[in-house]
């Protein structure tokens, strides 16, 4: 998985204040300083006081740990409040989600939307900078991801999805992941003289990213995966 672009994002959110919705910059600053639980405690009160406020909705999306649900919330902001102050940030968050999962077509679509609907957004430069790290070649029967600077990206974590003594079973699970748009690889591991085919899925810069993806992948494929460090 690619970086989730947290560097400078929350700072940008605090200065992008033109448009509809209450000012949630103080809450974003608290999240940036690590006071996430404090903001979570305030969220129900904000939702009750401002039930249809797009800024509160955006804040809920940030605090939502399930990636799919957060994308749904951000999509709501973009669809129903396109002129709100955090609409471009919501588009960027959706783009980042698909980019992190190596879903290049969906990511490109949302980036195009960001450029078209919010041409002055500061998130465009961030997205393009990260896109320059990756070249995607799409073929009719195959999708191949080529990252020219992959060796410079220091991924720290991956998800160990399963270990098989049967290589065919390992390849079958790997194929499911690849068909779904996730990066996956098989590593051989010898335990007590027995050779196992270990299936890993995703690459992550931070443990938070890995934890969020682990919840998703365990539910989606009924697995009992775990986070492991990349050596």
N, C-alpha and C positions, 0 to 999 in steps of 0.2 A: 504494500500500500504506500502511496505517496504521502508526503507530509500534509497534515490538515491545515496548514497555513495560519497557525495561531499567532505567529510573529507579526506584530503590528496591526493585526486585524481589529482587536478591541480598541486600539487607539484610533483607528480610522472610523470605527463606529461612533466614537464620541464626538467626532468633528462633522459627521454627516448628518446635520440636523435640519436641513431644509425640507419642509413638507408636513404631511399629516401625522398625527399621533403625539402622545405625551413624550416628554423627554426622559429616557431611561438611562442616560449616560452615567449617572451615579451608580446604578446597579451594574452596568457593564464594567465600570472601574473596580467595583468590589469583586466581580468574577475574575478580573485580571489579576487582582491581588490575592486570589485564592479563597475568598470568602463566598464560595459557591453555595454552601448550605444556608448561609444567612439570607442570600437572595432567594433561594428556594422557599424558605419560610415565608417570605413576603409575597411570593407569587400568587397564592390563593386570594389574598386580600386585594391585590392589584386586579386580578381577573374579575372579582366581584364588583369592584369600584368602577372598572373600565372594561365591561364585558365584551365590547366589540372594538377595542382599541388595537390597531395594527402593531403598535410598538410593544404592547404587552404580549401580543401573540408572538411577535418575533423573539422576545425575551424567553417565552415558554419554549420555543424551538431550540434556542441555545442551551437551555437547561435540560432538555430531553435527551436522555442517554441513548435511546434506541434510534439508530440512524434512519430507518425507514419512517418511523413516526415523525422525527424531526423534519425530514424532507417533506412529508405531508403538510406539516404546519407551515413551513416556509412557502410551500406552493399555495397555500391558502392566502398568505400575505400578498404574494405576487399577483394572484388571480383576482382577489377582491379588493386589494388596496394598492394598486400599481403606482400611485403617486405618494405613498407614505414615505416617511423619512428613511426607513430601513428596507425599502423594497429592493434596491440594488444589492444590499448586503444579503438579503434572502436569496436572490438569484445566485449570488456568488457562493453561498453556503450549499445550495443544491448542486451547482457545478463542482464544488470541491468534493462533495460526497461521491459523485460518480467518477471523478478523476482519481480519487483515492482507491476506488475499487477497480481501476483499469477499464472502466466502461467508457471507452473513448468517444463513441458516437453520441451517447447521452450527454457526456461532459461538453463536447463540442457544440451541441445544440443549445445548451444553456449558456455557454460562453458567447455564442452568436447573439442570443437574446439579450445578454447583458450589454453587448456592444451596440445593439440596435436600439434598445429601449432606454438605456442609461449611458449614453456616449461619454459623459463627463465623469463617470464613476471612477474613483481611485482604485477599485478592485480589478479593473481591466488590466492595468500594468502588472499587478501581482499574478494574475492568471496567465498572462502571456509569458512572464518570466519563467514560471514553472512549466508551461507548455514547451518552452524552448529546450527543456531537458529531455523531452521525449518526442520521438518521431513515430507516427503510427502508420503502417502500411496495411491497407485493407485490400484483401483479395476476395474473389468470388466465393471460394470454398474454404477460405482460411483467414483468420485474423491474427496478425503477428505484431507484437509490440517490440519495438526496437528503441532502446534507451541509450543514446550515445554517451551519456555521462553517468550511467548507472553505477560505475565503479566509484564515483565520487560521492554517491549518496550513502550515508551510513545508517542503514536499517538496523534496528536493534532487536526487534521481536518478530515472531511469526506464530501461527497457530498450528499446533500439532493436532491434526484432525483424526488420525487413526494409525494404527500399526498392524501390518499384516504379514503373515508368513507366506501367503500366496500373492505373488506379484500381480496376477490378473485382477485380484480384488483391489489391490492398491491402485492399479491403472484405471480401474472402473470409477473409483471415487475421484481420482485426479481429473478424469474426463468430465465428470459431473461439474466440478468446480470451473474448469476451463470453459465448458459450454455455457455456464452461467455468467461468464465474464470475469471470473476471479483468477488471479495468478496462483499457480500451484506447482509443486515439485515433489519428487520422491527421493528420500535419502535412505541409504542402507545403514542399518545399525545392528551390531552383533551384541546379543545379551546372553550371557551364560552359554556361549557356543552356538546359539541359534541366531540365524540371520532374519531380520525383520525389514520390511519395506515400510518406512514411515512417510505418511502423506502429510505435507505441510501446505497451508493455504494462506496467502496474504503476506505482505511485508510492511512493517510499521516503524515509524520513527519514535513513537512514544508508547508507554504502557497503557495510557488512557485510550488511544486509538485501538490498540489490540483488544482491550477489555470490551469496548463497544462492539467491535466486529465479532468477538467470541460469542457474545450473547446472540447476535444475529445468526451466525453460522450454526450454532448448536440447535437453535430453534428450527431453522430452515431445513436442516438435514438430519435432525434428531440424533445429534452427536453428543459426545462428552469430551470435547476438545479441551486443550489447555494451552496457555501461553508459554512459549519457550524462547530463550535468548538465541540470537543468531551469532554463532561463533565466527 
